[in-house]
Amino acid sequence: MPLFDYSFNIDLLTLLVIIGLSVLLGFALRSRQLKKKKRQIAELEKDMMQAHAEILEIQKEYCDLESRVKDLSIPVISMKHGPTEEEKQKEEPPGKAGRRGNRPTRTA
């Protein structure tokens, strides 16, 4: 003799409606996930294309520089020099140079 006896009656129309709603809900959730993934993929592809374009631009500049170096008789690329020592001393305040020379040395 069972302690609990539940009888559950569902007609066929209610069962079909529940199945149909669950299918539509599952389809909606999955399509939302796919849209999100496609958007992420498109963004990553855009970033990769930008990175490749930058690499190609740098490669072009490198090839141009290499061709200029081959044309030169001296294979040294001239570089802009920074300010000379005299210009640096002119920019520093007069008391600062004296303090640097008179630093005490630490001995243990």
N, CA, C and O atoms as CSV, one atom per row, in Angstrom:
chain,resi,resn,atom,element,x,y,z
A,1,MET,N,N,0.833,-1.157,0.000
A,1,MET,CA,C,0.000,0.000,0.000
A,1,MET,C,C,0.895,1.243,0.000
A,1,MET,O,O,1.672,1.434,0.935
A,2,PRO,N,N,0.799,2.105,-1.047
A,2,PRO,CA,C,1.637,3.291,-1.165
A,2,PRO,C,C,1.202,4.381,-0.199
A,2,PRO,O,O,0.016,4.564,0.074
A,3,LEU,N,N,2.195,5.094,0.308
A,3,LEU,CA,C,1.898,6.177,1.232
A,3,LEU,C,C,1.400,7.432,0.497
A,3,LEU,O,O,0.487,8.115,0.959
A,4,PHE,N,N,2.011,7.715,-0.639
A,4,PHE,CA,C,1.608,8.878,-1.408
A,4,PHE,C,C,1.137,8.409,-2.768
A,4,PHE,O,O,1.812,7.630,-3.441
A,5,ASP,N,N,0.015,8.874,-3.149
A,5,ASP,CA,C,-0.511,8.511,-4.450
A,5,ASP,C,C,-0.925,9.779,-5.168
A,5,ASP,O,O,-1.956,10.380,-4.866
A,6,TYR,N,N,-0.107,10.168,-6.115
A,6,TYR,CA,C,-0.406,11.356,-6.908
A,6,TYR,C,C,-0.782,10.915,-8.305
A,6,TYR,O,O,-0.109,10.080,-8.908
A,7,SER,N,N,-1.810,11.454,-8.791
A,7,SER,CA,C,-2.152,11.213,-10.185
A,7,SER,C,C,-1.988,12.529,-10.915
A,7,SER,O,O,-2.480,13.568,-10.475
A,8,PHE,N,N,-1.309,12.470,-12.006
A,8,PHE,CA,C,-0.955,13.664,-12.762
A,8,PHE,C,C,-1.498,13.481,-14.166
A,8,PHE,O,O,-1.065,12.586,-14.892
A,9,ASN,N,N,-2.422,14.302,-14.542
A,9,ASN,CA,C,-3.018,14.192,-15.865
A,9,ASN,C,C,-2.660,15.429,-16.688
A,9,ASN,O,O,-2.985,16.552,-16.302
A,10,ILE,N,N,-1.996,15.221,-17.813
A,10,ILE,CA,C,-1.676,16.284,-18.745
A,10,ILE,C,C,-2.242,15.879,-20.091
A,10,ILE,O,O,-1.974,14.785,-20.587
A,11,ASP,N,N,-3.011,16.754,-20.664
A,11,ASP,CA,C,-3.547,16.423,-21.973
A,11,ASP,C,C,-2.491,16.680,-23.044
A,11,ASP,O,O,-1.484,17.336,-22.779
A,12,LEU,N,N,-2.709,16.186,-24.203
A,12,LEU,CA,C,-1.738,16.220,-25.291
A,12,LEU,C,C,-1.455,17.649,-25.747
A,12,LEU,O,O,-0.308,17.973,-26.055
A,13,LEU,N,N,-2.458,18.499,-25.798
A,13,LEU,CA,C,-2.278,19.883,-26.234
A,13,LEU,C,C,-1.353,20.645,-25.280
A,13,LEU,O,O,-0.481,21.382,-25.740
A,14,THR,N,N,-1.520,20.484,-23.977
A,14,THR,CA,C,-0.668,21.144,-22.993
A,14,THR,C,C,0.776,20.663,-23.123
A,14,THR,O,O,1.706,21.465,-23.031
A,15,LEU,N,N,0.966,19.387,-23.333
A,15,LEU,CA,C,2.298,18.818,-23.510
A,15,LEU,C,C,2.969,19.403,-24.753
A,15,LEU,O,O,4.150,19.748,-24.700
A,16,LEU,N,N,2.253,19.521,-25.859
A,16,LEU,CA,C,2.816,20.090,-27.082
A,16,LEU,C,C,3.157,21.571,-26.904
A,16,LEU,O,O,4.166,22.037,-27.435
A,17,VAL,N,N,2.330,22.316,-26.166
A,17,VAL,CA,C,2.618,23.728,-25.902
A,17,VAL,C,C,3.876,23.875,-25.050
A,17,VAL,O,O,4.703,24.744,-25.322
A,18,ILE,N,N,4.031,23.050,-24.037
A,18,ILE,CA,C,5.224,23.103,-23.177
A,18,ILE,C,C,6.472,22.767,-23.984
A,18,ILE,O,O,7.497,23.434,-23.843
A,19,ILE,N,N,6.397,21.749,-24.820
A,19,ILE,CA,C,7.544,21.367,-25.663
A,19,ILE,C,C,7.863,22.489,-26.651
A,19,ILE,O,O,9.034,22.813,-26.853
A,20,GLY,N,N,6.855,23.079,-27.261
A,20,GLY,CA,C,7.072,24.162,-28.219
A,20,GLY,C,C,7.707,25.377,-27.569
A,20,GLY,O,O,8.628,25.970,-28.131
A,21,LEU,N,N,7.225,25.758,-26.388
A,21,LEU,CA,C,7.810,26.897,-25.682
A,21,LEU,C,C,9.262,26.639,-25.277
A,21,LEU,O,O,10.101,27.536,-25.355
A,22,SER,N,N,9.551,25.423,-24.847
A,22,SER,CA,C,10.927,25.107,-24.458
A,22,SER,C,C,11.853,25.126,-25.673
A,22,SER,O,O,13.008,25.537,-25.570
A,23,VAL,N,N,11.343,24.679,-26.828
A,23,VAL,CA,C,12.155,24.719,-28.051
A,23,VAL,C,C,12.434,26.172,-28.439
A,23,VAL,O,O,13.567,26.515,-28.776
A,24,LEU,N,N,11.415,27.023,-28.396
A,24,LEU,CA,C,11.602,28.434,-28.737
A,24,LEU,C,C,12.549,29.133,-27.767
A,24,LEU,O,O,13.384,29.934,-28.188
A,25,LEU,N,N,12.428,28.839,-26.484
A,25,LEU,CA,C,13.315,29.431,-25.487
A,25,LEU,C,C,14.763,28.987,-25.722
A,25,LEU,O,O,15.680,29.808,-25.667
A,26,GLY,N,N,14.967,27.707,-25.980
A,26,GLY,CA,C,16.315,27.201,-26.260
A,26,GLY,C,C,16.900,27.821,-27.513
A,26,GLY,O,O,18.081,28.166,-27.544
A,27,PHE,N,N,16.081,27.966,-28.551
A,27,PHE,CA,C,16.541,28.589,-29.788
A,27,PHE,C,C,16.935,30.038,-29.552
A,27,PHE,O,O,17.961,30.490,-30.060
A,28,ALA,N,N,16.133,30.772,-28.788
A,28,ALA,CA,C,16.429,32.181,-28.509
A,28,ALA,C,C,17.725,32.322,-27.726
A,28,ALA,O,O,18.542,33.190,-28.033
A,29,LEU,N,N,17.922,31.472,-26.709
A,29,LEU,CA,C,19.151,31.553,-25.915
A,29,LEU,C,C,20.381,31.224,-26.755
A,29,LEU,O,O,21.406,31.899,-26.652
A,30,ARG,N,N,20.280,30.195,-27.580
A,30,ARG,CA,C,21.434,29.786,-28.391
A,30,ARG,C,C,21.749,30.834,-29.463
A,30,ARG,O,O,22.920,31.100,-29.737
A,31,SER,N,N,20.730,31.425,-30.063
A,31,SER,CA,C,20.992,32.448,-31.077
A,31,SER,C,C,21.649,33.671,-30.443
A,31,SER,O,O,22.487,34.318,-31.072
A,32,ARG,N,N,21.278,33.993,-29.205
A,32,ARG,CA,C,21.913,35.106,-28.498
A,32,ARG,C,C,23.392,34.803,-28.240
A,32,ARG,O,O,24.250,35.669,-28.409
A,33,GLN,N,N,23.680,33.562,-27.828
A,33,GLN,CA,C,25.075,33.177,-27.606
A,33,GLN,C,C,25.874,33.263,-28.903
A,33,GLN,O,O,27.009,33.739,-28.903
A,34,LEU,N,N,25.289,32.806,-30.000
A,34,LEU,CA,C,25.996,32.830,-31.281
A,34,LEU,C,C,26.262,34.260,-31.746
A,34,LEU,O,O,27.329,34.541,-32.292
A,35,LYS,N,N,25.313,35.159,-31.539
A,35,LYS,CA,C,25.527,36.555,-31.917
A,35,LYS,C,C,26.673,37.162,-31.120
A,35,LYS,O,O,27.489,37.908,-31.662
A,36,LYS,N,N,26.733,36.839,-29.827
A,36,LYS,CA,C,27.799,37.358,-28.971
A,36,LYS,C,C,29.155,36.834,-29.433
A,36,LYS,O,O,30.127,37.587,-29.496
A,37,LYS,N,N,29.218,35.546,-29.756
A,37,LYS,CA,C,30.482,34.956,-30.218
A,37,LYS,C,C,30.897,35.542,-31.562
A,37,LYS,O,O,32.077,35.818,-31.775
A,38,LYS,N,N,29.950,35.733,-32.466
A,38,LYS,CA,C,30.277,36.318,-33.770
A,38,LYS,C,C,30.798,37.741,-33.619
A,38,LYS,O,O,31.715,38.146,-34.333
A,39,ARG,N,N,30.220,38.502,-32.695
A,39,ARG,CA,C,30.674,39.868,-32.453
A,39,ARG,C,C,32.106,39.853,-31.909
A,39,ARG,O,O,32.937,40.663,-32.318
A,40,GLN,N,N,32.388,38.933,-30.992
A,40,GLN,CA,C,33.746,38.835,-30.440
A,40,GLN,C,C,34.736,38.438,-31.523
A,40,GLN,O,O,35.839,38.980,-31.586
A,41,ILE,N,N,34.348,37.492,-32.380
A,41,ILE,CA,C,35.231,37.047,-33.458
A,41,ILE,C,C,35.503,38.190,-34.421
A,41,ILE,O,O,36.641,38.377,-34.853
A,42,ALA,N,N,34.474,38.958,-34.764
A,42,ALA,CA,C,34.656,40.098,-35.669
A,42,ALA,C,C,35.600,41.133,-35.058
A,42,ALA,O,O,36.434,41.703,-35.761
A,43,GLU,N,N,35.473,41.376,-33.762
A,43,GLU,CA,C,36.349,42.336,-33.091
A,43,GLU,C,C,37.793,41.847,-33.086
A,43,GLU,O,O,38.711,42.632,-33.325
A,44,LEU,N,N,38.005,40.566,-32.818
A,44,LEU,CA,C,39.361,40.016,-32.822
A,44,LEU,C,C,39.962,40.035,-34.226
A,44,LEU,O,O,41.149,40.315,-34.392
A,45,GLU,N,N,39.139,39.737,-35.236
A,45,GLU,CA,C,39.634,39.797,-36.610
A,45,GLU,C,C,40.045,41.221,-36.976
A,45,GLU,O,O,41.053,41.425,-37.652
A,46,LYS,N,N,39.271,42.194,-36.534
A,46,LYS,CA,C,39.603,43.597,-36.805
A,46,LYS,C,C,40.921,43.966,-36.141
A,46,LYS,O,O,41.754,44.637,-36.750
A,47,ASP,N,N,41.121,43.533,-34.897
A,47,ASP,CA,C,42.372,43.809,-34.193
A,47,ASP,C,C,43.557,43.148,-34.907
A,47,ASP,O,O,44.623,43.750,-35.041
A,48,MET,N,N,43.362,41.913,-35.362
A,48,MET,CA,C,44.438,41.211,-36.062
A,48,MET,C,C,44.771,41.904,-37.385
A,48,MET,O,O,45.943,42.037,-37.738
A,49,MET,N,N,43.762,42.339,-38.105
A,49,MET,CA,C,44.007,43.032,-39.369
A,49,MET,C,C,44.780,44.335,-39.125
A,49,MET,O,O,45.674,44.685,-39.895
A,50,GLN,N,N,44.430,45.042,-38.056
A,50,GLN,CA,C,45.136,46.275,-37.724
A,50,GLN,C,C,46.591,45.973,-37.361
A,50,GLN,O,O,47.500,46.691,-37.778
A,51,ALA,N,N,46.808,44.922,-36.593
A,51,ALA,CA,C,48.171,44.552,-36.209
A,51,ALA,C,C,48.981,44.149,-37.436
A,51,ALA,O,O,50.145,44.530,-37.561
A,52,HIS,N,N,48.378,43.384,-38.341
A,52,HIS,CA,C,49.086,42.984,-39.557
A,52,HIS,C,C,49.394,44.202,-40.437
A,52,HIS,O,O,50.456,44.269,-41.055
A,53,ALA,N,N,48.472,45.153,-40.491
A,53,ALA,CA,C,48.721,46.360,-41.278
A,53,ALA,C,C,49.897,47.141,-40.700
A,53,ALA,O,O,50.725,47.662,-41.448
A,54,GLU,N,N,49.975,47.225,-39.376
A,54,GLU,CA,C,51.103,47.914,-38.742
A,54,GLU,C,C,52.410,47.192,-39.032
A,54,GLU,O,O,53.430,47.827,-39.300
A,55,ILE,N,N,52.381,45.874,-38.981
A,55,ILE,CA,C,53.594,45.094,-39.262
A,55,ILE,C,C,54.041,45.315,-40.696
A,55,ILE,O,O,55.232,45.489,-40.953
A,56,LEU,N,N,53.097,45.310,-41.636
A,56,LEU,CA,C,53.448,45.534,-43.035
A,56,LEU,C,C,54.009,46.936,-43.252
A,56,LEU,O,O,54.934,47.116,-44.044
A,57,GLU,N,N,53.465,47.916,-42.566
A,57,GLU,CA,C,53.964,49.282,-42.685
A,57,GLU,C,C,55.402,49.380,-42.156
A,57,GLU,O,O,56.253,50.027,-42.766
A,58,ILE,N,N,55.654,48.740,-41.031
A,58,ILE,CA,C,57.009,48.756,-40.453
A,58,ILE,C,C,57.971,48.005,-41.367
A,58,ILE,O,O,59.115,48.422,-41.549
A,59,GLN,N,N,57.505,46.901,-41.939
A,59,GLN,CA,C,58.351,46.140,-42.858
A,59,GLN,C,C,58.697,46.971,-44.093
A,59,GLN,O,O,59.823,46.916,-44.589
A,60,LYS,N,N,57.733,47.735,-44.584
A,60,LYS,CA,C,57.984,48.605,-45.741
A,60,LYS,C,C,59.018,49.662,-45.387
A,60,LYS,O,O,59.933,49.923,-46.168
A,61,GLU,N,N,58.877,50.277,-44.202
A,61,GLU,CA,C,59.856,51.281,-43.772
A,61,GLU,C,C,61.240,50.660,-43.634
A,61,GLU,O,O,62.240,51.279,-43.998
A,62,TYR,N,N,61.302,49.439,-43.110
A,62,TYR,CA,C,62.580,48.749,-42.957
A,62,TYR,C,C,63.219,48.482,-44.321
A,62,TYR,O,O,64.422,48.677,-44.495
A,63,CYS,N,N,62.424,48.042,-45.274
A,63,CYS,CA,C,62.958,47.782,-46.612
A,63,CYS,C,C,63.443,49.061,-47.271
A,63,CYS,O,O,64.478,49.060,-47.938
A,64,ASP,N,N,62.703,50.160,-47.090
A,64,ASP,CA,C,63.149,51.441,-47.631
A,64,ASP,C,C,64.466,51.868,-47.001
A,64,ASP,O,O,65.370,52.326,-47.700
A,65,LEU,N,N,64.580,51.721,-45.693
A,65,LEU,CA,C,65.813,52.078,-45.001
A,65,LEU,C,C,66.960,51.190,-45.450
A,65,LEU,O,O,68.080,51.669,-45.631
A,66,GLU,N,N,66.698,49.918,-45.629
A,66,GLU,CA,C,67.732,48.982,-46.070
A,66,GLU,C,C,68.204,49.325,-47.479
A,66,GLU,O,O,69.396,49.243,-47.777
A,67,SER,N,N,67.270,49.709,-48.343
A,67,SER,CA,C,67.679,50.072,-49.707
A,67,SER,C,C,68.497,51.364,-49.701
A,67,SER,O,O,69.424,51.503,-50.499
A,68,ARG,N,N,68.171,52.313,-48.815
A,68,ARG,CA,C,68.959,53.544,-48.720
A,68,ARG,C,C,70.363,53.251,-48.212
A,68,ARG,O,O,71.329,53.862,-48.667
A,69,VAL,N,N,70.482,52.312,-47.266
A,69,VAL,CA,C,71.796,51.971,-46.716
A,69,VAL,C,C,72.645,51.289,-47.781
A,69,VAL,O,O,73.852,51.523,-47.845
A,70,LYS,N,N,72.044,50.458,-48.613
A,70,LYS,CA,C,72.806,49.795,-49.673
A,70,LYS,C,C,73.321,50.802,-50.687
A,70,LYS,O,O,74.394,50.618,-51.262
A,71,ASP,N,N,72.559,51.866,-50.907
A,71,ASP,CA,C,72.978,52.883,-51.867
A,71,ASP,C,C,74.129,53.736,-51.347
A,71,ASP,O,O,74.890,54.283,-52.145
A,72,LEU,N,N,74.275,53.860,-50.047
A,72,LEU,CA,C,75.340,54.673,-49.475
A,72,LEU,C,C,76.677,53.967,-49.618
A,72,LEU,O,O,76.750,52.739,-49.596
A,73,SER,N,N,77.740,54.760,-49.765
A,73,SER,CA,C,79.073,54.162,-49.852
A,73,SER,C,C,79.570,53.777,-48.462
A,73,SER,O,O,80.342,52.829,-48.318
A,74,ILE,N,N,79.130,54.508,-47.440
A,74,ILE,CA,C,79.500,54.202,-46.061
A,74,ILE,C,C,78.267,53.582,-45.393
A,74,ILE,O,O,77.230,54.239,-45.302
A,75,PRO,N,N,78.357,52.356,-44.932
A,75,PRO,CA,C,77.163,51.704,-44.370
A,75,PRO,C,C,76.859,52.109,-42.930
A,75,PRO,O,O,76.654,51.256,-42.066
A,76,VAL,N,N,76.833,53.412,-42.683
A,76,VAL,CA,C,76.528,53.907,-41.346
A,76,VAL,C,C,75.331,54.839,-41.470
A,76,VAL,O,O,75.311,55.732,-42.316
A,77,ILE,N,N,74.351,54.625,-40.630
A,77,ILE,CA,C,73.170,55.475,-40.645
A,77,ILE,C,C,73.431,56.649,-39.717
A,77,ILE,O,O,73.763,56.466,-38.546
A,78,SER,N,N,73.279,57.843,-40.243
A,78,SER,CA,C,73.518,59.004,-39.404
A,78,SER,C,C,72.344,59.178,-38.443
A,78,SER,O,O,71.181,59.028,-38.818
A,79,MET,N,N,72.678,59.493,-37.209
A,79,MET,CA,C,71.648,59.666,-36.183
A,79,MET,C,C,71.735,61.094,-35.667
A,79,MET,O,O,72.804,61.704,-35.683
A,80,LYS,N,N,70.620,61.619,-35.216
A,80,LYS,CA,C,70.618,62.953,-34.643
A,80,LYS,C,C,71.269,62.877,-33.270
A,80,LYS,O,O,70.938,62.016,-32.455
A,81,HIS,N,N,72.172,63.765,-33.037
A,81,HIS,CA,C,72.865,63.773,-31.760
A,81,HIS,C,C,72.092,64.615,-30.759
A,81,HIS,O,O,71.450,65.602,-31.119
A,82,GLY,N,N,72.163,64.215,-29.509
A,82,GLY,CA,C,71.524,64.977,-28.444
A,82,GLY,C,C,72.314,66.233,-28.157
A,82,GLY,O,O,73.307,66.501,-28.833
A,83,PRO,N,N,71.903,67.006,-27.179
A,83,PRO,CA,C,72.627,68.247,-26.851
A,83,PRO,C,C,74.031,67.914,-26.350
A,83,PRO,O,O,74.252,66.899,-25.688
A,84,THR,N,N,74.958,68.786,-26.679
A,84,THR,CA,C,76.341,68.575,-26.256
A,84,THR,C,C,76.469,68.860,-24.768
A,84,THR,O,O,75.526,69.337,-24.136
A,85,GLU,N,N,77.622,68.568,-24.220
A,85,GLU,CA,C,77.867,68.767,-22.791
A,85,GLU,C,C,77.763,70.245,-22.416
A,85,GLU,O,O,77.288,70.586,-21.333
A,86,GLU,N,N,78.208,71.111,-23.313
A,86,GLU,CA,C,78.153,72.532,-23.022
A,86,GLU,C,C,76.704,73.002,-22.917
A,86,GLU,O,O,76.370,73.810,-22.050
A,87,GLU,N,N,75.849,72.496,-23.799
A,87,GLU,CA,C,74.443,72.882,-23.761
A,87,GLU,C,C,73.768,72.346,-22.501
A,87,GLU,O,O,72.914,73.019,-21.924
A,88,LYS,N,N,74.140,71.148,-22.072
A,88,LYS,CA,C,73.574,70.576,-20.855
A,88,LYS,C,C,73.955,71.404,-19.632
A,88,LYS,O,O,73.134,71.623,-18.742
A,89,GLN,N,N,75.216,71.865,-19.594
A,89,GLN,CA,C,75.660,72.655,-18.458
A,89,GLN,C,C,74.977,74.012,-18.428
A,89,GLN,O,O,74.733,74.557,-17.351
A,90,LYS,N,N,74.668,74.557,-19.579
A,90,LYS,CA,C,73.969,75.832,-19.632
A,90,LYS,C,C,72.544,75.692,-19.106
A,90,LYS,O,O,72.017,76.616,-18.485
A,91,GLU,N,N,71.911,74.528,-19.355
A,91,GLU,CA,C,70.535,74.315,-18.926
A,91,GLU,C,C,70.427,74.077,-17.428
A,91,GLU,O,O,69.401,74.410,-16.834
A,92,GLU,N,N,71.468,73.502,-16.790
A,92,GLU,CA,C,71.426,73.194,-15.367
A,92,GLU,C,C,71.632,74.470,-14.556
A,92,GLU,O,O,72.351,75.371,-14.988
A,93,PRO,N,N,71.002,74.551,-13.382
A,93,PRO,CA,C,71.250,75.706,-12.517
A,93,PRO,C,C,72.693,75.685,-12.025
A,93,PRO,O,O,73.288,74.611,-11.933
A,94,PRO,N,N,73.270,76.839,-11.708
A,94,PRO,CA,C,74.694,76.896,-11.356
A,94,PRO,C,C,75.018,76.133,-10.077
A,94,PRO,O,O,76.121,75.595,-9.979
A,95,GLY,N,N,74.136,76.053,-9.103
A,95,GLY,CA,C,74.437,75.372,-7.847
A,95,GLY,C,C,74.360,73.860,-7.955
A,95,GLY,O,O,74.932,73.149,-7.128
A,96,LYS,N,N,73.672,73.369,-8.948
A,96,LYS,CA,C,73.454,71.925,-9.061
A,96,LYS,C,C,74.735,71.187,-9.438
A,96,LYS,O,O,74.985,70.096,-8.926
A,97,ALA,N,N,75.537,71.751,-10.310
A,97,ALA,CA,C,76.764,71.092,-10.740
A,97,ALA,C,C,77.744,70.974,-9.581
A,97,ALA,O,O,78.460,69.977,-9.487
A,98,GLY,N,N,77.793,71.969,-8.693
A,98,GLY,CA,C,78.702,71.939,-7.552
A,98,GLY,C,C,78.301,70.866,-6.551
A,98,GLY,O,O,79.165,70.237,-5.942
A,99,ARG,N,N,77.017,70.653,-6.375
A,99,ARG,CA,C,76.569,69.640,-5.417
A,99,ARG,C,C,76.907,68.240,-5.892
A,99,ARG,O,O,77.221,67.367,-5.083
A,100,ARG,N,N,76.846,68.022,-7.175
A,100,ARG,CA,C,77.150,66.685,-7.682
A,100,ARG,C,C,78.609,66.322,-7.449
A,100,ARG,O,O,78.920,65.168,-7.154
A,101,GLY,N,N,79.479,67.268,-7.577
A,101,GLY,CA,C,80.912,66.985,-7.415
A,101,GLY,C,C,81.290,66.809,-5.955
A,101,GLY,O,O,82.297,66.156,-5.684
A,102,ASN,N,N,80.552,67.345,-5.003
A,102,ASN,CA,C,80.909,67.312,-3.589
A,102,ASN,C,C,80.099,66.278,-2.803
A,102,ASN,O,O,79.863,66.469,-1.610
A,103,ARG,N,N,79.678,65.211,-3.433
A,103,ARG,CA,C,78.920,64.187,-2.713
A,103,ARG,C,C,79.850,63.379,-1.821
A,103,ARG,O,O,80.952,63.017,-2.233
A,104,PRO,N,N,79.410,63.096,-0.604
A,104,PRO,CA,C,80.258,62.241,0.252
A,104,PRO,C,C,80.135,60.792,-0.196
A,104,PRO,O,O,79.079,60.348,-0.648
A,105,THR,N,N,81.218,60.080,-0.061
A,105,THR,CA,C,81.196,58.656,-0.417
A,105,THR,C,C,80.921,57.853,0.844
A,105,THR,O,O,81.376,58.202,1.933
A,106,ARG,N,N,80.194,56.806,0.684
A,106,ARG,CA,C,79.875,55.970,1.852
A,106,ARG,C,C,80.855,54.810,1.927
A,106,ARG,O,O,81.053,54.084,0.953
A,107,THR,N,N,81.440,54.652,3.049
A,107,THR,CA,C,82.324,53.516,3.270
A,107,THR,C,C,81.811,52.733,4.461
A,107,THR,O,O,81.310,53.312,5.425
A,108,ALA,N,N,81.932,51.447,4.397
A,108,ALA,CA,C,81.411,50.628,5.480
A,108,ALA,C,C,82.429,50.367,6.541
A,108,ALA,O,O,82.135,49.687,7.524
